[in-house]
Amino acid sequence: MNIVPTNVPYTSFLLQQNLNTLLQQYPFLNVQIVGLSVLGKPIYAVRLGKGSRKVFYSASIHANEWITSVVLMKFIEDYATSYLSNGNLSGYSVRNLFQNMSIYLIPMVNPDGVDLVTGAISEGDFAYSYARRIANIYPSIPFPSRMESQYQWCGF
């Protein structure tokens, strides 16, 4: 079963629908809302596995990177399918990964920006002008230079 489409522009609404369907199909997934965007859209985190070794992936930090959300969502779907069928993913036993690792994913860090560039927010909408104003005020947001500091904000 293919839940995550790879042939359409992705939006925060589509992400939410896909996560709900994935949860219905694969109830062992751990999905949580870890925050809200400026426009009040949920920011989701997904945890795969229960092991002590931790890995973190994020996508769509910048609006034009929306395709990275599709990549992470497709990975979640492939992982869950392989777990259920006791299969492998890229040559690794997913059951073994599930027991030994915790993979944390935030598939869409910036839902407002993604919706802005994929057309989910129409130009006449208040949210459009608000999101545009934010984008103009903060054209480049600096990130910490040390990798550890990027993990501290998520609390993992």
Backbone as ProteinMPNN parsed JSONL, in Angstrom:
{"seq_chain_A": "MNIVPTNVPYTSFLLQQNLNTLLQQYPFLNVQIVGLSVLGKPIYAVRLGKGSRKVFYSASIHANEWITSVVLMKFIEDYATSYLSNGNLSGYSVRNLFQNMSIYLIPMVNPDGVDLVTGAISEGDFAYSYARRIANIYPSIPFPSRMESQYQWCGF", "coords_chain_A": {"N_chain_A": [[0.847, -1.183, 0.0], [0.666, 2.15, -0.928], [1.022, 5.05, 0.744], [2.178, 7.6, 1.056], [2.35, 10.102, -1.26], [4.459, 10.651, -4.053], [4.415, 12.238, -6.213], [3.248, 14.733, -6.246], [3.063, 18.214, -5.264], [4.006, 18.728, -1.919], [2.232, 19.385, 1.129], [1.419, 20.902, 4.321], [-1.054, 20.0, 5.154], [-1.375, 17.642, 3.668], [0.752, 16.194, 4.72], [-0.196, 15.867, 7.365], [-2.513, 14.311, 6.873], [-1.265, 12.026, 5.759], [0.294, 11.155, 7.962], [-1.757, 10.5, 9.779], [-3.0, 8.378, 8.396], [-0.836, 6.6, 8.212], [-0.493, 6.055, 10.943], [-2.886, 4.711, 11.493], [-2.531, 2.444, 9.937], [-0.106, 1.462, 10.879], [0.168, 1.062, 13.967], [2.254, 1.021, 15.803], [3.894, 3.146, 15.399], [5.248, 6.154, 16.713], [3.962, 9.166, 17.067], [4.084, 12.602, 17.593], [3.064, 15.931, 18.474], [5.267, 18.513, 18.47], [5.4, 21.205, 18.575], [4.147, 24.416, 17.434], [3.698, 26.167, 14.379], [4.318, 29.581, 13.26], [1.927, 30.335, 12.11], [0.265, 28.671, 13.45], [0.193, 25.969, 12.766], [0.569, 22.452, 13.289], [3.69, 21.005, 14.287], [5.176, 18.102, 13.646], [6.699, 15.257, 15.207], [8.249, 12.148, 14.693], [8.891, 9.028, 16.049], [10.81, 6.24, 15.496], [11.312, 3.058, 16.546], [12.914, 1.793, 19.618], [15.346, 1.802, 20.807], [18.519, 2.499, 22.494], [20.481, 3.86, 21.081], [20.586, 6.844, 19.252], [19.277, 8.708, 16.515], [18.756, 11.584, 14.546], [16.68, 13.197, 12.222], [15.697, 15.858, 10.108], [13.469, 17.804, 8.067], [12.566, 20.106, 5.453], [13.328, 22.64, 6.488], [13.829, 25.052, 5.292], [11.611, 26.774, 3.14], [11.605, 26.157, 0.337], [12.602, 23.62, 0.319], [10.763, 21.572, 0.337], [10.525, 19.049, -0.843], [12.141, 17.386, 0.626], [10.609, 16.677, 2.793], [8.853, 14.844, 1.705], [10.671, 12.808, 1.136], [11.5, 11.983, 3.752], [8.999, 11.205, 4.797], [8.338, 9.113, 3.067], [10.383, 7.387, 3.731], [9.632, 6.778, 6.389], [7.248, 5.402, 5.866], [8.245, 3.209, 4.333], [9.966, 2.038, 6.226], [8.111, 1.316, 8.251], [6.48, -0.503, 6.843], [8.381, -2.484, 6.248], [9.05, -3.256, 8.849], [6.647, -4.396, 9.751], [6.448, -6.581, 8.027], [8.602, -8.036, 8.761], [10.926, -7.477, 7.379], [13.74, -6.239, 5.413], [15.526, -3.143, 5.124], [17.321, -1.353, 2.947], [19.231, -3.346, 3.222], [19.357, -3.782, 5.953], [18.053, -5.308, 8.872], [14.922, -4.407, 9.837], [13.537, -4.961, 12.162], [15.643, -5.451, 13.912], [16.855, -2.918, 13.87], [14.75, -1.467, 15.033], [14.712, -2.45, 17.651], [17.226, -1.677, 18.616], [17.776, 0.983, 18.017], [16.696, 4.4, 18.162], [15.041, 6.309, 16.003], [14.542, 9.549, 15.309], [12.398, 11.815, 13.747], [11.609, 14.866, 12.227], [9.47, 15.657, 9.999], [8.605, 17.997, 8.74], [9.714, 20.903, 9.374], [9.109, 23.546, 8.866], [6.167, 24.27, 8.26], [4.587, 26.475, 7.443], [6.152, 27.879, 5.567], [6.489, 25.864, 3.631], [3.829, 25.478, 2.775], [3.42, 27.972, 1.689], [5.173, 28.075, -0.563], [4.322, 25.868, -2.056], [1.81, 26.455, -2.84], [-0.39, 26.05, -1.211], [-1.315, 28.034, 0.362], [-3.226, 30.641, -0.609], [-2.712, 33.602, -2.615], [-4.419, 35.724, -1.969], [-5.071, 35.316, 0.628], [-4.98, 36.066, 4.137], [-3.023, 34.736, 5.593], [-1.101, 34.32, 3.669], [0.031, 36.888, 3.096], [0.995, 37.419, 5.638], [2.85, 35.327, 6.073], [4.602, 35.923, 3.976], [5.565, 38.391, 4.848], [6.966, 37.623, 7.143], [8.936, 36.037, 5.932], [10.309, 38.007, 4.517], [11.286, 39.619, 6.568], [13.026, 37.942, 7.938], [15.307, 36.927, 6.184], [17.557, 35.277, 6.233], [18.179, 32.927, 8.514], [20.403, 32.387, 11.042], [22.152, 29.398, 11.955], [23.29, 27.506, 14.789], [26.82, 26.976, 15.098], [27.912, 24.651, 16.083], [27.236, 21.214, 15.998], [26.022, 19.818, 18.127], [24.468, 21.714, 19.431], [22.281, 21.991, 17.815], [20.755, 19.791, 18.388], [19.943, 20.161, 20.984], [17.736, 21.877, 21.187], [15.543, 20.312, 20.552], [15.152, 18.54, 22.59], [15.868, 15.858, 22.675]], "CA_chain_A": [[0.0, 0.0, 0.0], [1.387, 3.412, -0.967], [0.302, 6.11, 1.445], [2.834, 8.884, 0.816], [2.513, 10.349, -2.691], [5.74, 11.262, -4.43], [4.237, 12.891, -7.513], [2.501, 15.983, -6.091], [3.678, 19.121, -4.275], [3.626, 18.338, -0.564], [1.733, 20.472, 1.968], [1.263, 20.502, 5.726], [-2.304, 19.242, 5.254], [-1.087, 16.309, 3.141], [1.587, 15.55, 5.743], [-1.082, 15.481, 8.466], [-3.317, 13.182, 6.388], [-0.389, 10.861, 5.633], [0.627, 10.677, 9.307], [-2.949, 9.844, 10.331], [-3.173, 7.09, 7.709], [0.261, 5.733, 8.651], [-0.796, 5.622, 12.316], [-3.952, 3.701, 11.43], [-1.97, 1.236, 9.329], [1.044, 1.011, 11.668], [-0.05, 1.671, 15.284], [3.48, 1.048, 16.597], [4.577, 4.427, 15.184], [5.079, 7.133, 17.786], [3.847, 10.489, 16.447], [3.726, 13.629, 18.568], [3.187, 17.331, 18.075], [6.332, 19.084, 19.296], [5.3, 22.658, 18.558], [3.263, 25.011, 16.439], [4.322, 27.176, 13.524], [3.844, 30.946, 13.488], [0.522, 30.363, 11.707], [-0.489, 27.74, 14.288], [0.151, 24.608, 12.227], [1.354, 21.535, 14.12], [4.99, 20.487, 13.852], [5.156, 16.718, 14.101], [7.904, 14.436, 15.344], [7.971, 10.716, 14.612], [9.949, 8.186, 16.608], [10.827, 4.864, 15.017], [12.19, 2.233, 17.371], [12.953, 2.024, 21.06], [16.702, 1.533, 21.266], [19.251, 3.574, 23.172], [21.222, 4.65, 20.079], [19.651, 7.838, 18.725], [19.572, 9.422, 15.28], [17.749, 12.619, 14.321], [16.571, 13.747, 10.873], [14.661, 16.876, 9.934], [13.269, 18.184, 6.667], [11.825, 21.336, 5.148], [13.677, 23.781, 7.331], [13.576, 26.182, 4.395], [10.371, 26.54, 2.396], [11.828, 25.531, -0.969], [13.103, 22.259, 0.511], [9.594, 20.75, 0.656], [10.692, 17.679, -1.337], [12.788, 16.591, 1.669], [9.529, 16.13, 3.625], [8.381, 13.647, 1.002], [11.698, 11.779, 1.314], [11.398, 11.441, 5.112], [7.723, 10.512, 4.958], [8.433, 7.842, 2.339], [11.241, 6.543, 4.566], [8.806, 6.303, 7.506], [6.344, 4.385, 5.32], [9.034, 2.017, 3.976], [10.42, 1.458, 7.488], [6.962, 0.684, 8.907], [6.108, -1.662, 6.034], [9.411, -3.5, 6.454], [8.931, -3.747, 10.224], [5.469, -5.258, 9.831], [6.679, -7.817, 7.266], [9.87, -8.597, 9.228], [11.808, -7.351, 6.229], [14.963, -5.435, 5.445], [15.518, -1.84, 4.471], [18.708, -1.081, 2.536], [20.081, -4.42, 3.71], [19.335, -3.864, 7.42], [16.842, -5.835, 9.473], [14.194, -3.32, 10.491], [13.244, -5.412, 13.538], [16.874, -5.218, 14.668], [16.964, -1.463, 14.033], [13.704, -1.037, 15.957], [15.114, -2.835, 19.013], [18.508, -1.107, 19.026], [17.917, 2.4, 17.692], [15.554, 5.303, 18.122], [15.198, 7.259, 14.91], [13.627, 10.673, 15.488], [12.25, 12.567, 12.506], [10.649, 15.966, 12.111], [9.388, 15.682, 8.549], [8.33, 19.329, 8.188], [10.043, 21.895, 10.398], [8.558, 24.839, 8.479], [4.943, 24.053, 7.472], [4.11, 27.724, 6.844], [6.946, 28.128, 4.366], [6.166, 24.833, 2.635], [2.515, 25.8, 2.211], [3.572, 29.195, 0.91], [5.797, 27.825, -1.871], [3.625, 24.831, -2.821], [0.521, 26.976, -3.27], [-1.481, 25.703, -0.295], [-1.815, 29.314, 0.872], [-3.481, 31.469, -1.789], [-2.178, 34.972, -2.512], [-5.389, 36.63, -1.369], [-5.276, 34.912, 2.01], [-4.211, 36.804, 5.145], [-1.849, 33.931, 5.948], [-0.101, 34.505, 2.615], [0.772, 38.131, 3.327], [1.691, 37.288, 6.919], [4.016, 34.469, 5.849], [5.524, 36.685, 3.125], [6.187, 39.412, 5.694], [7.951, 36.916, 7.971], [10.043, 35.642, 5.054], [11.079, 39.211, 4.183], [11.959, 40.12, 7.774], [14.085, 37.007, 8.308], [15.744, 36.258, 4.951], [18.508, 34.191, 6.525], [18.232, 32.664, 9.947], [21.641, 31.651, 11.306], [22.098, 28.207, 12.788], [24.494, 27.354, 15.612], [27.918, 26.374, 14.352], [28.221, 23.318, 16.613], [26.146, 20.294, 15.728], [25.325, 19.443, 19.356], [23.49, 22.72, 19.811], [21.072, 21.795, 17.025], [19.946, 18.737, 19.008], [19.472, 20.569, 22.304], [16.422, 22.528, 21.136], [14.458, 19.342, 20.413], [14.976, 17.804, 23.829], [16.138, 14.418, 22.523]], "C_chain_A": [[0.89, 1.244, 0.0], [0.532, 4.506, -0.35], [0.865, 7.476, 1.074], [3.019, 9.089, -0.69], [3.849, 11.037, -2.973], [5.628, 12.047, -5.732], [3.422, 14.184, -7.452], [3.262, 16.9, -5.136], [3.123, 18.804, -2.886], [3.18, 19.559, 0.217], [1.624, 19.98, 3.408], [-0.016, 19.694, 5.92], [-2.1, 17.807, 4.761], [-0.214, 15.52, 4.114], [0.719, 15.032, 6.889], [-1.949, 14.285, 8.077], [-2.483, 11.911, 6.313], [-0.022, 10.29, 6.989], [-0.556, 9.956, 9.943], [-3.162, 8.47, 9.703], [-2.079, 6.112, 8.115], [0.014, 5.2, 10.061], [-1.896, 4.565, 12.348], [-3.404, 2.372, 10.925], [-0.881, 0.609, 10.204], [0.97, 1.622, 13.067], [1.186, 1.695, 16.18], [4.284, 2.33, 16.367], [4.275, 5.363, 16.345], [5.115, 8.516, 17.148], [3.381, 11.473, 17.51], [3.806, 15.0, 17.925], [4.202, 17.956, 19.024], [6.309, 20.607, 19.321], [4.303, 23.104, 17.518], [4.043, 26.046, 15.637], [3.784, 28.556, 13.88], [2.364, 31.055, 13.142], [-0.325, 29.324, 12.443], [-0.603, 26.325, 13.759], [1.013, 23.689, 13.08], [2.671, 21.143, 13.458], [5.109, 19.11, 14.49], [6.553, 16.132, 14.221], [7.456, 12.982, 15.334], [9.168, 9.987, 15.206], [9.752, 6.773, 16.085], [11.796, 4.095, 15.9], [12.171, 2.618, 18.831], [14.341, 1.776, 21.642], [17.379, 2.748, 21.873], [20.11, 4.412, 22.21], [20.238, 5.564, 19.372], [20.194, 8.5, 17.466], [18.436, 10.414, 15.068], [17.83, 13.117, 12.883], [15.476, 14.802, 10.864], [14.603, 17.264, 8.457], [12.473, 19.482, 6.589], [12.068, 22.43, 6.176], [13.425, 25.061, 6.543], [12.411, 25.818, 3.481], [10.584, 25.789, 1.085], [12.38, 24.11, -0.876], [11.964, 21.273, 0.783], [9.743, 19.303, 0.202], [11.367, 16.793, -0.284], [11.755, 16.017, 2.646], [8.996, 14.844, 3.004], [9.37, 12.502, 1.214], [11.597, 11.154, 2.71], [10.092, 10.684, 5.335], [7.731, 9.166, 4.237], [9.326, 6.866, 3.111], [10.439, 5.955, 5.726], [7.881, 5.189, 7.013], [7.1, 3.097, 4.988], [9.527, 1.285, 5.223], [9.276, 0.669, 8.15], [6.511, -0.568, 8.153], [7.091, -2.805, 6.24], [9.355, -4.081, 7.865], [7.787, -4.764, 10.322], [5.702, -6.604, 9.129], [7.966, -8.526, 7.679], [10.925, -8.572, 8.11], [13.048, -6.517, 6.499], [14.732, -4.109, 4.733], [16.962, -1.481, 4.208], [19.676, -2.1, 3.136], [20.117, -4.586, 5.219], [18.002, -4.431, 7.891], [16.144, -4.718, 10.241], [13.822, -3.71, 11.92], [14.455, -5.175, 14.434], [17.077, -3.722, 14.905], [15.975, -0.966, 15.083], [14.091, -1.314, 17.408], [16.325, -2.046, 19.511], [18.664, 0.387, 18.807], [16.597, 3.128, 17.887], [15.855, 6.324, 17.036], [14.121, 8.32, 15.085], [13.6, 11.472, 14.195], [11.256, 13.705, 12.7], [10.527, 16.213, 10.607], [9.059, 17.039, 7.929], [8.513, 20.366, 9.293], [9.313, 23.211, 10.132], [7.285, 24.672, 7.641], [4.405, 25.324, 6.817], [4.843, 28.01, 5.536], [6.643, 27.137, 3.26], [4.83, 25.152, 1.977], [2.567, 27.052, 1.341], [4.121, 28.882, -0.486], [5.089, 26.75, -2.693], [2.213, 25.252, -3.226], [-0.646, 26.63, -2.373], [-2.064, 26.942, 0.381], [-2.003, 30.213, -0.348], [-3.045, 32.911, -1.537], [-3.146, 35.952, -1.864], [-5.631, 36.373, 0.108], [-4.429, 35.764, 2.957], [-2.937, 36.057, 5.5], [-0.739, 34.101, 4.927], [0.722, 35.773, 2.874], [1.538, 38.094, 4.64], [2.961, 36.457, 6.766], [5.054, 35.175, 4.988], [6.277, 37.737, 3.945], [7.267, 38.777, 6.572], [9.166, 36.55, 7.14], [10.916, 36.841, 4.704], [11.849, 39.756, 5.377], [13.159, 39.25, 8.131], [14.592, 36.253, 7.077], [16.767, 35.149, 5.187], [18.625, 34.06, 8.032], [19.494, 31.862, 10.216], [21.397, 30.446, 12.205], [23.364, 28.134, 13.623], [25.586, 26.612, 14.843], [28.261, 24.973, 14.847], [27.018, 22.411, 16.478], [25.355, 19.951, 16.991], [24.234, 20.447, 19.699], [22.213, 22.6, 18.989], [20.184, 20.733, 17.653], [19.344, 19.194, 20.335], [18.075, 21.184, 22.253], [15.291, 21.528, 21.047], [14.226, 18.532, 21.664], [15.208, 16.312, 23.718], [17.415, 14.056, 23.248]], "O_chain_A": [[1.775, 1.369, 0.846], [-0.539, 4.84, -0.856], [0.106, 8.407, 0.806], [3.757, 8.34, -1.33], [4.295, 11.897, -2.214], [6.64, 12.474, -6.29], [2.958, 14.676, -8.48], [4.021, 16.424, -4.292], [1.916, 18.635, -2.712], [3.693, 20.656, -0.004], [1.725, 18.783, 3.674], [-0.058, 18.797, 6.762], [-2.6, 16.864, 5.374], [-0.418, 14.322, 4.309], [0.88, 13.894, 7.331], [-2.103, 13.349, 8.862], [-2.924, 10.845, 6.744], [-0.022, 9.072, 7.164], [-0.38, 8.916, 10.577], [-3.47, 7.507, 10.405], [-2.351, 4.932, 8.339], [0.28, 4.032, 10.343], [-1.837, 3.629, 13.146], [-3.77, 1.308, 11.425], [-0.748, -0.613, 10.266], [1.651, 2.614, 13.331], [1.16, 2.339, 17.229], [5.261, 2.573, 17.076], [3.171, 5.358, 16.889], [6.175, 8.984, 16.735], [2.417, 11.22, 18.232], [4.529, 15.201, 16.95], [4.019, 17.93, 20.241], [7.114, 21.229, 20.015], [3.696, 22.294, 16.817], [4.936, 26.713, 16.16], [2.887, 28.678, 14.715], [1.625, 31.784, 13.803], [-1.491, 29.118, 12.106], [-1.42, 25.55, 14.257], [2.077, 24.097, 13.547], [2.753, 20.972, 12.242], [5.138, 18.975, 15.714], [7.458, 16.458, 13.453], [6.417, 12.633, 15.896], [10.318, 10.3, 14.895], [8.676, 6.187, 16.212], [12.972, 4.447, 15.988], [11.538, 3.589, 19.244], [14.481, 1.562, 22.846], [16.883, 3.872, 21.781], [20.426, 5.563, 22.513], [19.175, 5.12, 18.938], [21.381, 8.809, 17.357], [17.282, 10.115, 15.376], [18.913, 13.422, 12.383], [14.453, 14.654, 11.531], [15.56, 17.075, 7.707], [11.804, 19.885, 7.539], [11.133, 23.062, 6.667], [12.875, 26.03, 7.068], [12.26, 24.658, 3.099], [9.82, 24.879, 0.762], [12.599, 23.467, -1.903], [12.192, 20.234, 1.404], [9.144, 18.411, 0.803], [11.185, 15.576, -0.299], [12.002, 14.979, 3.26], [8.722, 13.872, 3.709], [8.965, 11.362, 1.444], [11.608, 9.93, 2.839], [10.08, 9.641, 5.989], [7.186, 8.186, 4.747], [9.058, 5.664, 3.141], [10.552, 4.764, 6.015], [7.749, 4.154, 7.666], [6.638, 2.008, 5.329], [9.508, 0.055, 5.272], [9.448, -0.482, 8.551], [6.194, -1.583, 8.773], [6.688, -3.959, 6.39], [9.589, -5.276, 8.051], [7.941, -5.841, 10.897], [5.212, -7.638, 9.583], [8.38, -9.493, 7.041], [11.698, -9.514, 7.933], [13.356, -6.15, 7.632], [13.866, -3.981, 3.867], [17.745, -1.321, 5.144], [20.798, -1.76, 3.51], [20.838, -5.447, 5.722], [16.947, -4.073, 7.367], [16.705, -4.154, 11.18], [13.798, -2.85, 12.801], [14.312, -4.748, 15.58], [17.429, -3.307, 16.009], [16.322, -0.138, 15.925], [13.824, -0.499, 18.291], [16.434, -1.777, 20.707], [19.583, 0.999, 19.351], [15.522, 2.536, 17.788], [16.803, 7.103, 17.14], [12.928, 8.021, 15.016], [14.644, 11.772, 13.616], [10.185, 13.512, 13.275], [11.365, 16.889, 10.011], [9.216, 17.218, 6.721], [7.586, 20.663, 10.046], [8.94, 23.913, 11.072], [7.316, 24.907, 6.433], [3.821, 25.252, 5.736], [4.224, 28.342, 4.526], [6.549, 27.511, 2.091], [4.714, 25.1, 0.753], [1.829, 27.163, 0.362], [3.59, 29.371, -1.483], [5.242, 26.72, -3.914], [1.501, 24.491, -3.881], [-1.793, 26.89, -2.736], [-3.175, 26.903, 0.909], [-1.035, 30.513, -1.047], [-3.014, 33.376, -0.397], [-2.706, 36.93, -1.26], [-6.33, 37.145, 0.765], [-3.304, 36.138, 2.627], [-1.886, 36.671, 5.688], [0.44, 34.034, 5.276], [1.953, 35.735, 2.872], [2.617, 38.678, 4.743], [4.021, 36.833, 7.267], [6.254, 35.047, 5.234], [7.476, 37.943, 3.756], [8.355, 39.333, 6.724], [10.301, 36.727, 7.583], [12.136, 36.709, 4.604], [12.943, 40.297, 5.216], [14.189, 39.758, 8.573], [14.332, 35.057, 6.941], [16.83, 34.188, 4.42], [19.104, 34.959, 8.723], [19.649, 30.766, 9.678], [20.548, 30.475, 13.095], [24.405, 28.646, 13.212], [25.298, 25.729, 14.035], [28.844, 24.185, 14.102], [25.899, 22.804, 16.81], [24.134, 19.807, 16.927], [23.181, 20.063, 20.207], [21.16, 23.064, 19.427], [18.967, 20.77, 17.468], [18.324, 18.653, 20.76], [17.304, 21.021, 23.198], [14.168, 21.852, 21.431], [13.185, 17.887, 21.787], [14.78, 15.563, 24.596], [17.82, 12.894, 23.244]]}, "name": "protein", "num_of_chains": 1, "seq": "MNIVPTNVPYTSFLLQQNLNTLLQQYPFLNVQIVGLSVLGKPIYAVRLGKGSRKVFYSASIHANEWITSVVLMKFIEDYATSYLSNGNLSGYSVRNLFQNMSIYLIPMVNPDGVDLVTGAISEGDFAYSYARRIANIYPSIPFPSRMESQYQWCGF"}
